[in-house]
Structures are given as C-alpha cells and as structure tokens.
Amino acid sequence: MMKRQQGPSLRVSSFNGTAIAASTDWIVLTPGWHSVQFSWESGGMLELNVAGTKVVAANPRSGQTMN
C-alpha cells in the first residue's frame, strides 16, 4: 500500500531484477475494510481486485517464481 495524493492506494507489479516489468493501475482505497484479491501468472496476467474494482496488466516476464 502507498499513500498517494489521491489517498491510500494499491497496485500489483512484476519485476525484472530491480526494475518494474509491468504494473496494474492504482486502486485508491476508500475508508474502511476491503476484500483484496490478486493473481499473478509468469508470462500471463497480473490482476488486482479490491472490493469489486478490478484492474489487469499483461506480465511480459516468463520463468518467474514467487517466494
């Protein structure tokens, strides 16, 4: 989560080393609790869903792992 001028916001990013390879758009959070879901595919899509607001981005990197 990041505090931006528009307010607290979330996005999902894929990295190539230390550089960002792809990112979804930011979703600005409204006050209160939110359900947050994300999915990530190596050589596929990045998806972020916050309380029904969904954003996606193409992930160009393949062969990635998560830990």
PDB file of N, CA, C and O in Angstrom:
ATOM      1  N   MET A   1       0.851  -1.166   0.000  1.00  0.00           N
ATOM      2  CA  MET A   1       0.000   0.000   0.000  1.00  0.00           C
ATOM      3  C   MET A   1       0.896   1.228   0.000  1.00  0.00           C
ATOM      4  O   MET A   1       1.965   1.240   0.611  1.00  0.00           O
ATOM      5  N   MET A   2       0.439   2.255  -0.695  1.00  0.00           N
ATOM      6  CA  MET A   2       1.183   3.505  -0.771  1.00  0.00           C
ATOM      7  C   MET A   2       0.243   4.667  -0.494  1.00  0.00           C
ATOM      8  O   MET A   2      -0.902   4.663  -0.944  1.00  0.00           O
ATOM      9  N   LYS A   3       0.713   5.643   0.230  1.00  0.00           N
ATOM     10  CA  LYS A   3      -0.063   6.857   0.483  1.00  0.00           C
ATOM     11  C   LYS A   3       0.244   7.835  -0.652  1.00  0.00           C
ATOM     12  O   LYS A   3       1.330   8.413  -0.706  1.00  0.00           O
ATOM     13  N   ARG A   4      -0.715   8.015  -1.552  1.00  0.00           N
ATOM     14  CA  ARG A   4      -0.558   8.920  -2.692  1.00  0.00           C
ATOM     15  C   ARG A   4      -1.425  10.143  -2.466  1.00  0.00           C
ATOM     16  O   ARG A   4      -2.208  10.181  -1.516  1.00  0.00           O
ATOM     17  N   GLN A   5      -1.297  11.135  -3.317  1.00  0.00           N
ATOM     18  CA  GLN A   5      -2.088  12.362  -3.181  1.00  0.00           C
ATOM     19  C   GLN A   5      -3.586  12.053  -3.175  1.00  0.00           C
ATOM     20  O   GLN A   5      -4.353  12.726  -2.487  1.00  0.00           O
ATOM     21  N   GLN A   6      -4.008  11.036  -3.941  1.00  0.00           N
ATOM     22  CA  GLN A   6      -5.416  10.651  -4.019  1.00  0.00           C
ATOM     23  C   GLN A   6      -5.853   9.868  -2.785  1.00  0.00           C
ATOM     24  O   GLN A   6      -7.050   9.664  -2.580  1.00  0.00           O
ATOM     25  N   GLY A   7      -4.907   9.429  -1.965  1.00  0.00           N
ATOM     26  CA  GLY A   7      -5.206   8.637  -0.779  1.00  0.00           C
ATOM     27  C   GLY A   7      -4.484   7.314  -0.818  1.00  0.00           C
ATOM     28  O   GLY A   7      -3.766   7.036  -1.778  1.00  0.00           O
ATOM     29  N   PRO A   8      -4.657   6.472   0.217  1.00  0.00           N
ATOM     30  CA  PRO A   8      -4.014   5.157   0.224  1.00  0.00           C
ATOM     31  C   PRO A   8      -4.418   4.356  -1.016  1.00  0.00           C
ATOM     32  O   PRO A   8      -5.592   4.322  -1.386  1.00  0.00           O
ATOM     33  N   SER A   9      -3.441   3.717  -1.648  1.00  0.00           N
ATOM     34  CA  SER A   9      -3.677   3.042  -2.929  1.00  0.00           C
ATOM     35  C   SER A   9      -2.918   1.729  -2.997  1.00  0.00           C
ATOM     36  O   SER A   9      -1.909   1.539  -2.318  1.00  0.00           O
ATOM     37  N   LEU A  10      -3.426   0.817  -3.838  1.00  0.00           N
ATOM     38  CA  LEU A  10      -2.789  -0.479  -4.076  1.00  0.00           C
ATOM     39  C   LEU A  10      -2.598  -0.711  -5.566  1.00  0.00           C
ATOM     40  O   LEU A  10      -3.377  -0.219  -6.382  1.00  0.00           O
ATOM     41  N   ARG A  11      -1.549  -1.470  -5.920  1.00  0.00           N
ATOM     42  CA  ARG A  11      -1.363  -1.993  -7.274  1.00  0.00           C
ATOM     43  C   ARG A  11      -0.502  -3.237  -7.171  1.00  0.00           C
ATOM     44  O   ARG A  11       0.147  -3.461  -6.149  1.00  0.00           O
ATOM     45  N   VAL A  12      -0.491  -4.051  -8.225  1.00  0.00           N
ATOM     46  CA  VAL A  12       0.363  -5.238  -8.302  1.00  0.00           C
ATOM     47  C   VAL A  12       1.397  -4.985  -9.391  1.00  0.00           C
ATOM     48  O   VAL A  12       1.063  -4.520 -10.480  1.00  0.00           O
ATOM     49  N   SER A  13       2.655  -5.296  -9.089  1.00  0.00           N
ATOM     50  CA  SER A  13       3.744  -5.102 -10.054  1.00  0.00           C
ATOM     51  C   SER A  13       4.558  -6.381 -10.206  1.00  0.00           C
ATOM     52  O   SER A  13       4.684  -7.171  -9.271  1.00  0.00           O
ATOM     53  N   SER A  14       5.105  -6.567 -11.399  1.00  0.00           N
ATOM     54  CA  SER A  14       6.035  -7.646 -11.706  1.00  0.00           C
ATOM     55  C   SER A  14       7.398  -6.996 -11.933  1.00  0.00           C
ATOM     56  O   SER A  14       7.484  -5.934 -12.548  1.00  0.00           O
ATOM     57  N   PHE A  15       8.465  -7.630 -11.438  1.00  0.00           N
ATOM     58  CA  PHE A  15       9.796  -7.036 -11.542  1.00  0.00           C
ATOM     59  C   PHE A  15      10.726  -7.875 -12.402  1.00  0.00           C
ATOM     60  O   PHE A  15      10.622  -9.100 -12.463  1.00  0.00           O
ATOM     61  N   ASN A  16      11.640  -7.172 -13.065  1.00  0.00           N
ATOM     62  CA  ASN A  16      12.737  -7.771 -13.815  1.00  0.00           C
ATOM     63  C   ASN A  16      14.007  -7.346 -13.071  1.00  0.00           C
ATOM     64  O   ASN A  16      14.593  -6.307 -13.376  1.00  0.00           O
ATOM     65  N   GLY A  17      14.416  -8.140 -12.112  1.00  0.00           N
ATOM     66  CA  GLY A  17      15.508  -7.704 -11.230  1.00  0.00           C
ATOM     67  C   GLY A  17      14.985  -6.617 -10.304  1.00  0.00           C
ATOM     68  O   GLY A  17      14.094  -6.868  -9.492  1.00  0.00           O
ATOM     69  N   THR A  18      15.529  -5.419 -10.418  1.00  0.00           N
ATOM     70  CA  THR A  18      15.062  -4.300  -9.591  1.00  0.00           C
ATOM     71  C   THR A  18      14.162  -3.339 -10.362  1.00  0.00           C
ATOM     72  O   THR A  18      13.661  -2.369  -9.791  1.00  0.00           O
ATOM     73  N   ALA A  19      13.953  -3.595 -11.643  1.00  0.00           N
ATOM     74  CA  ALA A  19      13.116  -2.722 -12.475  1.00  0.00           C
ATOM     75  C   ALA A  19      11.708  -3.305 -12.617  1.00  0.00           C
ATOM     76  O   ALA A  19      11.534  -4.521 -12.691  1.00  0.00           O
ATOM     77  N   ILE A  20      10.722  -2.434 -12.654  1.00  0.00           N
ATOM     78  CA  ILE A  20       9.337  -2.873 -12.837  1.00  0.00           C
ATOM     79  C   ILE A  20       9.128  -3.291 -14.290  1.00  0.00           C
ATOM     80  O   ILE A  20       9.403  -2.515 -15.205  1.00  0.00           O
ATOM     81  N   ALA A  21       8.639  -4.519 -14.504  1.00  0.00           N
ATOM     82  CA  ALA A  21       8.353  -5.025 -15.847  1.00  0.00           C
ATOM     83  C   ALA A  21       6.919  -4.701 -16.259  1.00  0.00           C
ATOM     84  O   ALA A  21       6.649  -4.431 -17.429  1.00  0.00           O
ATOM     85  N   ALA A  22       5.999  -4.730 -15.291  1.00  0.00           N
ATOM     86  CA  ALA A  22       4.586  -4.442 -15.570  1.00  0.00           C
ATOM     87  C   ALA A  22       3.889  -4.098 -14.259  1.00  0.00           C
ATOM     88  O   ALA A  22       4.283  -4.577 -13.196  1.00  0.00           O
ATOM     89  N   SER A  23       2.857  -3.268 -14.338  1.00  0.00           N
ATOM     90  CA  SER A  23       2.062  -2.907 -13.156  1.00  0.00           C
ATOM     91  C   SER A  23       0.620  -2.691 -13.556  1.00  0.00           C
ATOM     92  O   SER A  23       0.320  -2.230 -14.657  1.00  0.00           O
ATOM     93  N   THR A  24      -0.277  -3.038 -12.628  1.00  0.00           N
ATOM     94  CA  THR A  24      -1.678  -2.672 -12.823  1.00  0.00           C
ATOM     95  C   THR A  24      -1.824  -1.183 -12.513  1.00  0.00           C
ATOM     96  O   THR A  24      -0.910  -0.567 -11.963  1.00  0.00           O
ATOM     97  N   ASP A  25      -2.955  -0.615 -12.860  1.00  0.00           N
ATOM     98  CA  ASP A  25      -3.263   0.740 -12.429  1.00  0.00           C
ATOM     99  C   ASP A  25      -3.437   0.744 -10.912  1.00  0.00           C
ATOM    100  O   ASP A  25      -3.687  -0.296 -10.303  1.00  0.00           O
ATOM    101  N   TRP A  26      -3.305   1.911 -10.321  1.00  0.00           N
ATOM    102  CA  TRP A  26      -3.546   2.068  -8.891  1.00  0.00           C
ATOM    103  C   TRP A  26      -5.042   1.994  -8.610  1.00  0.00           C
ATOM    104  O   TRP A  26      -5.848   2.467  -9.411  1.00  0.00           O
ATOM    105  N   ILE A  27      -5.415   1.409  -7.489  1.00  0.00           N
ATOM    106  CA  ILE A  27      -6.784   1.470  -6.989  1.00  0.00           C
ATOM    107  C   ILE A  27      -6.733   2.267  -5.697  1.00  0.00           C
ATOM    108  O   ILE A  27      -6.056   1.878  -4.746  1.00  0.00           O
ATOM    109  N   VAL A  28      -7.451   3.383  -5.664  1.00  0.00           N
ATOM    110  CA  VAL A  28      -7.499   4.229  -4.474  1.00  0.00           C
ATOM    111  C   VAL A  28      -8.500   3.625  -3.491  1.00  0.00           C
ATOM    112  O   VAL A  28      -9.635   3.318  -3.855  1.00  0.00           O
ATOM    113  N   LEU A  29      -8.069   3.459  -2.255  1.00  0.00           N
ATOM    114  CA  LEU A  29      -8.918   2.856  -1.226  1.00  0.00           C
ATOM    115  C   LEU A  29      -9.797   3.904  -0.557  1.00  0.00           C
ATOM    116  O   LEU A  29      -9.353   5.012  -0.258  1.00  0.00           O
ATOM    117  N   THR A  30     -11.034   3.537  -0.333  1.00  0.00           N
ATOM    118  CA  THR A  30     -11.928   4.380   0.452  1.00  0.00           C
ATOM    119  C   THR A  30     -11.772   3.976   1.916  1.00  0.00           C
ATOM    120  O   THR A  30     -11.234   2.903   2.192  1.00  0.00           O
ATOM    121  N   PRO A  31     -12.221   4.793   2.856  1.00  0.00           N
ATOM    122  CA  PRO A  31     -12.098   4.424   4.268  1.00  0.00           C
ATOM    123  C   PRO A  31     -12.811   3.107   4.575  1.00  0.00           C
ATOM    124  O   PRO A  31     -13.834   2.795   3.966  1.00  0.00           O
ATOM    125  N   GLY A  32     -12.280   2.353   5.503  1.00  0.00           N
ATOM    126  CA  GLY A  32     -12.907   1.106   5.932  1.00  0.00           C
ATOM    127  C   GLY A  32     -12.136  -0.116   5.485  1.00  0.00           C
ATOM    128  O   GLY A  32     -11.031  -0.020   4.950  1.00  0.00           O
ATOM    129  N   TRP A  33     -12.743  -1.271   5.715  1.00  0.00           N
ATOM    130  CA  TRP A  33     -12.151  -2.561   5.371  1.00  0.00           C
ATOM    131  C   TRP A  33     -12.521  -2.949   3.944  1.00  0.00           C
ATOM    132  O   TRP A  33     -13.618  -2.635   3.480  1.00  0.00           O
ATOM    133  N   HIS A  34     -11.614  -3.629   3.245  1.00  0.00           N
ATOM    134  CA  HIS A  34     -11.835  -4.056   1.863  1.00  0.00           C
ATOM    135  C   HIS A  34     -11.337  -5.481   1.673  1.00  0.00           C
ATOM    136  O   HIS A  34     -10.326  -5.875   2.254  1.00  0.00           O
ATOM    137  N   SER A  35     -12.049  -6.248   0.862  1.00  0.00           N
ATOM    138  CA  SER A  35     -11.504  -7.534   0.435  1.00  0.00           C
ATOM    139  C   SER A  35     -10.515  -7.248  -0.694  1.00  0.00           C
ATOM    140  O   SER A  35     -10.785  -6.439  -1.581  1.00  0.00           O
ATOM    141  N   VAL A  36      -9.375  -7.918  -0.646  1.00  0.00           N
ATOM    142  CA  VAL A  36      -8.337  -7.723  -1.659  1.00  0.00           C
ATOM    143  C   VAL A  36      -7.935  -9.095  -2.188  1.00  0.00           C
ATOM    144  O   VAL A  36      -7.592  -9.994  -1.421  1.00  0.00           O
ATOM    145  N   GLN A  37      -7.983  -9.244  -3.524  1.00  0.00           N
ATOM    146  CA  GLN A  37      -7.551 -10.470  -4.183  1.00  0.00           C
ATOM    147  C   GLN A  37      -6.583 -10.091  -5.292  1.00  0.00           C
ATOM    148  O   GLN A  37      -6.788  -9.102  -5.995  1.00  0.00           O
ATOM    149  N   PHE A  38      -5.532 -10.879  -5.445  1.00  0.00           N
ATOM    150  CA  PHE A  38      -4.669 -10.670  -6.603  1.00  0.00           C
ATOM    151  C   PHE A  38      -4.257 -12.010  -7.171  1.00  0.00           C
ATOM    152  O   PHE A  38      -4.190 -13.014  -6.462  1.00  0.00           O
ATOM    153  N   SER A  39      -3.980 -12.007  -8.471  1.00  0.00           N
ATOM    154  CA  SER A  39      -3.433 -13.192  -9.111  1.00  0.00           C
ATOM    155  C   SER A  39      -2.303 -12.748 -10.027  1.00  0.00           C
ATOM    156  O   SER A  39      -2.260 -11.614 -10.503  1.00  0.00           O
ATOM    157  N   TRP A  40      -1.411 -13.666 -10.249  1.00  0.00           N
ATOM    158  CA  TRP A  40      -0.197 -13.388 -10.992  1.00  0.00           C
ATOM    159  C   TRP A  40       0.182 -14.639 -11.765  1.00  0.00           C
ATOM    160  O   TRP A  40       0.190 -15.740 -11.214  1.00  0.00           O
ATOM    161  N   GLU A  41       0.497 -14.466 -13.045  1.00  0.00           N
ATOM    162  CA  GLU A  41       0.965 -15.579 -13.871  1.00  0.00           C
ATOM    163  C   GLU A  41       2.282 -15.185 -14.513  1.00  0.00           C
ATOM    164  O   GLU A  41       2.421 -14.082 -15.041  1.00  0.00           O
ATOM    165  N   SER A  42       3.237 -16.083 -14.465  1.00  0.00           N
ATOM    166  CA  SER A  42       4.516 -15.849 -15.116  1.00  0.00           C
ATOM    167  C   SER A  42       4.311 -16.008 -16.619  1.00  0.00           C
ATOM    168  O   SER A  42       4.061 -17.105 -17.119  1.00  0.00           O
ATOM    169  N   GLY A  43       4.423 -14.899 -17.315  1.00  0.00           N
ATOM    170  CA  GLY A  43       4.090 -14.896 -18.739  1.00  0.00           C
ATOM    171  C   GLY A  43       2.587 -14.939 -18.930  1.00  0.00           C
ATOM    172  O   GLY A  43       2.094 -15.720 -19.743  1.00  0.00           O
ATOM    173  N   GLY A  44       1.855 -14.124 -18.204  1.00  0.00           N
ATOM    174  CA  GLY A  44       0.387 -14.090 -18.272  1.00  0.00           C
ATOM    175  C   GLY A  44      -0.144 -12.741 -17.821  1.00  0.00           C
ATOM    176  O   GLY A  44       0.308 -11.699 -18.296  1.00  0.00           O
ATOM    177  N   MET A  45      -1.096 -12.759 -16.912  1.00  0.00           N
ATOM    178  CA  MET A  45      -1.737 -11.523 -16.469  1.00  0.00           C
ATOM    179  C   MET A  45      -1.483 -11.276 -14.984  1.00  0.00           C
ATOM    180  O   MET A  45      -1.355 -12.206 -14.188  1.00  0.00           O
ATOM    181  N   LEU A  46      -1.415  -9.983 -14.640  1.00  0.00           N
ATOM    182  CA  LEU A  46      -1.462  -9.531 -13.257  1.00  0.00           C
ATOM    183  C   LEU A  46      -2.876  -9.029 -13.034  1.00  0.00           C
ATOM    184  O   LEU A  46      -3.370  -8.245 -13.844  1.00  0.00           O
ATOM    185  N   GLU A  47      -3.540  -9.443 -11.980  1.00  0.00           N
ATOM    186  CA  GLU A  47      -4.905  -8.993 -11.694  1.00  0.00           C
ATOM    187  C   GLU A  47      -4.997  -8.588 -10.239  1.00  0.00           C
ATOM    188  O   GLU A  47      -4.469  -9.257  -9.352  1.00  0.00           O
ATOM    189  N   LEU A  48      -5.681  -7.473 -10.013  1.00  0.00           N
ATOM    190  CA  LEU A  48      -5.943  -6.977  -8.666  1.00  0.00           C
ATOM    191  C   LEU A  48      -7.423  -6.645  -8.569  1.00  0.00           C
ATOM    192  O   LEU A  48      -7.966  -5.943  -9.422  1.00  0.00           O
ATOM    193  N   ASN A  49      -8.076  -7.152  -7.524  1.00  0.00           N
ATOM    194  CA  ASN A  49      -9.497  -6.889  -7.292  1.00  0.00           C
ATOM    195  C   ASN A  49      -9.641  -6.400  -5.855  1.00  0.00           C
ATOM    196  O   ASN A  49      -9.358  -7.132  -4.907  1.00  0.00           O
ATOM    197  N   VAL A  50     -10.084  -5.157  -5.709  1.00  0.00           N
ATOM    198  CA  VAL A  50     -10.299  -4.573  -4.394  1.00  0.00           C
ATOM    199  C   VAL A  50     -11.773  -4.219  -4.270  1.00  0.00           C
ATOM    200  O   VAL A  50     -12.255  -3.278  -4.902  1.00  0.00           O
ATOM    201  N   ALA A  51     -12.476  -4.977  -3.455  1.00  0.00           N
ATOM    202  CA  ALA A  51     -13.900  -4.735  -3.187  1.00  0.00           C
ATOM    203  C   ALA A  51     -14.707  -4.597  -4.485  1.00  0.00           C
ATOM    204  O   ALA A  51     -15.603  -3.757  -4.574  1.00  0.00           O
ATOM    205  N   GLY A  52     -14.387  -5.425  -5.491  1.00  0.00           N
ATOM    206  CA  GLY A  52     -15.142  -5.427  -6.742  1.00  0.00           C
ATOM    207  C   GLY A  52     -14.574  -4.555  -7.844  1.00  0.00           C
ATOM    208  O   GLY A  52     -15.038  -4.634  -8.981  1.00  0.00           O
ATOM    209  N   THR A  53     -13.580  -3.721  -7.546  1.00  0.00           N
ATOM    210  CA  THR A  53     -12.910  -2.921  -8.573  1.00  0.00           C
ATOM    211  C   THR A  53     -11.712  -3.716  -9.057  1.00  0.00           C
ATOM    212  O   THR A  53     -10.800  -4.002  -8.282  1.00  0.00           O
ATOM    213  N   LYS A  54     -11.707  -4.081 -10.357  1.00  0.00           N
ATOM    214  CA  LYS A  54     -10.681  -4.959 -10.901  1.00  0.00           C
ATOM    215  C   LYS A  54      -9.826  -4.221 -11.920  1.00  0.00           C
ATOM    216  O   LYS A  54     -10.346  -3.503 -12.774  1.00  0.00           O
ATOM    217  N   VAL A  55      -8.502  -4.403 -11.826  1.00  0.00           N
ATOM    218  CA  VAL A  55      -7.561  -3.863 -12.814  1.00  0.00           C
ATOM    219  C   VAL A  55      -6.635  -4.995 -13.231  1.00  0.00           C
ATOM    220  O   VAL A  55      -6.337  -5.881 -12.431  1.00  0.00           O
ATOM    221  N   VAL A  56      -6.177  -4.969 -14.483  1.00  0.00           N
ATOM    222  CA  VAL A  56      -5.300  -6.012 -15.012  1.00  0.00           C
ATOM    223  C   VAL A  56      -4.154  -5.378 -15.799  1.00  0.00           C
ATOM    224  O   VAL A  56      -4.250  -4.240 -16.258  1.00  0.00           O
ATOM    225  N   ALA A  57      -3.072  -6.138 -15.943  1.00  0.00           N
ATOM    226  CA  ALA A  57      -1.944  -5.735 -16.784  1.00  0.00           C
ATOM    227  C   ALA A  57      -1.291  -7.004 -17.320  1.00  0.00           C
ATOM    228  O   ALA A  57      -1.277  -8.035 -16.648  1.00  0.00           O
ATOM    229  N   ALA A  58      -0.758  -6.924 -18.521  1.00  0.00           N
ATOM    230  CA  ALA A  58      -0.034  -8.059 -19.107  1.00  0.00           C
ATOM    231  C   ALA A  58       1.346  -8.150 -18.472  1.00  0.00           C
ATOM    232  O   ALA A  58       2.060  -7.151 -18.389  1.00  0.00           O
ATOM    233  N   ASN A  59       1.722  -9.340 -18.026  1.00  0.00           N
ATOM    234  CA  ASN A  59       3.040  -9.598 -17.445  1.00  0.00           C
ATOM    235  C   ASN A  59       3.925 -10.195 -18.539  1.00  0.00           C
ATOM    236  O   ASN A  59       3.721 -11.345 -18.928  1.00  0.00           O
ATOM    237  N   PRO A  60       4.901  -9.440 -19.042  1.00  0.00           N
ATOM    238  CA  PRO A  60       5.721  -9.945 -20.141  1.00  0.00           C
ATOM    239  C   PRO A  60       6.784 -10.956 -19.710  1.00  0.00           C
ATOM    240  O   PRO A  60       7.361 -11.639 -20.555  1.00  0.00           O
ATOM    241  N   ARG A  61       7.047 -11.059 -18.413  1.00  0.00           N
ATOM    242  CA  ARG A  61       8.107 -11.923 -17.911  1.00  0.00           C
ATOM    243  C   ARG A  61       7.635 -13.365 -17.732  1.00  0.00           C
ATOM    244  O   ARG A  61       6.587 -13.606 -17.132  1.00  0.00           O
ATOM    245  N   SER A  62       8.406 -14.323 -18.250  1.00  0.00           N
ATOM    246  CA  SER A  62       8.112 -15.731 -18.005  1.00  0.00           C
ATOM    247  C   SER A  62       9.253 -16.334 -17.214  1.00  0.00           C
ATOM    248  O   SER A  62      10.356 -15.788 -17.187  1.00  0.00           O
ATOM    249  N   GLY A  63       8.990 -17.456 -16.572  1.00  0.00           N
ATOM    250  CA  GLY A  63      10.007 -18.099 -15.771  1.00  0.00           C
ATOM    251  C   GLY A  63      10.175 -17.488 -14.388  1.00  0.00           C
ATOM    252  O   GLY A  63      11.157 -17.767 -13.701  1.00  0.00           O
ATOM    253  N   GLN A  64       9.229 -16.660 -13.978  1.00  0.00           N
ATOM    254  CA  GLN A  64       9.301 -16.048 -12.650  1.00  0.00           C
ATOM    255  C   GLN A  64       8.793 -17.014 -11.596  1.00  0.00           C
ATOM    256  O   GLN A  64       7.988 -17.899 -11.885  1.00  0.00           O
ATOM    257  N   THR A  65       9.267 -16.838 -10.380  1.00  0.00           N
ATOM    258  CA  THR A  65       8.785 -17.597  -9.241  1.00  0.00           C
ATOM    259  C   THR A  65       8.413 -16.633  -8.123  1.00  0.00           C
ATOM    260  O   THR A  65       8.798 -15.464  -8.147  1.00  0.00           O
ATOM    261  N   MET A  66       7.672 -17.124  -7.157  1.00  0.00           N
ATOM    262  CA  MET A  66       7.265 -16.299  -6.036  1.00  0.00           C
ATOM    263  C   MET A  66       7.745 -16.968  -4.758  1.00  0.00           C
ATOM    264  O   MET A  66       7.689 -18.190  -4.626  1.00  0.00           O
ATOM    265  N   ASN A  67       8.218 -16.156  -3.819  1.00  0.00           N
ATOM    266  CA  ASN A  67       8.598 -16.714  -2.531  1.00  0.00           C
ATOM    267  C   ASN A  67       8.175 -15.800  -1.415  1.00  0.00           C
ATOM    268  O   ASN A  67       8.411 -16.103  -0.245  1.00  0.00           O
TER     269      ASN A  67
END
